[in-house]
Amino acid sequence: MGTAAIQQSSALTKDGIFVEIARLLERFRAGEATITSETVIAEDLTMDSLQVMDLMMELEDRFDVSIPLNLVPEIATVGQLADTIYASKTGA
């Protein structure tokens, strides 16, 4: 299934957005830890600040949203990131 198909099907739900984010974050997973909505991006994953910004840009492109830079420091967990994208996408 291509990226466009993912966006059209499950990605517009909070769960679909989370699944897509978790898939992208797999390469930064530390050890055998499972990525959950409570995973703290800055502590539980092996990402530096540049990689976080690259991820934000990739997610903005993938979901066709804009994540304001002033919100990025407030996004601590994967669940908060999924909620932010969902809210941006749906206007919620």
N, C-alpha and C positions, 0 to 999 in steps of 0.2 A: 504494500500500500504506500503510495507516494505521500509527500508532505501535504499536498493540496487535499488529498483524500482524508488525511488525518484531520486537517483543519475543518473540513466539511462535515465529518461524522462526529467523533467523540470529543474533539478538542474544544467545543463550545460549552461543555459542561465543566464544572470545577474539577471533577474526577479526571476527565479527559485531559485537561490542562496539566493537572498534577502528574499524570502518567507520562506525558510528553516531557515535562521538566525533569522528572526522575530519570527518564531515558537519557537525556542530554547530560545529566550529572553523573552517570555511571562511571565515566572516565576519571572523576575526581573522588570517587568513593574510597574511604580509608579502610583498608583491610576487608573484612567480611561484613561490615556494617550494612544494614539495609537502609535505603533511603525512605524515610517516612515524612509525613507532613510536619513532624516535630524536629526533623534534622536541621541543626543550626548551620547555615551556609558557611559562616566564617570560622567555625570551630570544628565541625564534624567532617568537613570535606577538605581535600587538599587543594585549596584555591587561594591564590593571592588576589590582591585588589584589581590588578589588570585583568585577570581571568574572570573575575566577577563582572567587570564592565563589559568584557567581550561576550559573556553569557547574556547579559541584559540586552545588548544589541542584537544578538542572535534570536532571542525570544521576541523582541520587538518585530523583527522581520518575519519570524515564523507565524506569529499570531496577529500581525498587522495592527499593533498597538504602540502607543508611546508611553514609556515609563518615565515620569519626570525625575530628573536627577536628584531633586531634593527629597524624593521618597526612598531612594535606594538605601541610604543609611538606616532607615526605619524598618527595612525588610530583613528580618533575622532568620526566619525559617523557610523551608521549602513550601510549607502550607501558606505562609503569608505571601510568598511570591506568587503562588497559584491564585490566591484570592485577589491580589493586586491586578494580575493580568485579566482575570475573570471580570472584575469590576470595570477595568478599562475597556474590555471588549463589549460588555453588555450595558454599560452606563449605570451599573448598580451601585 
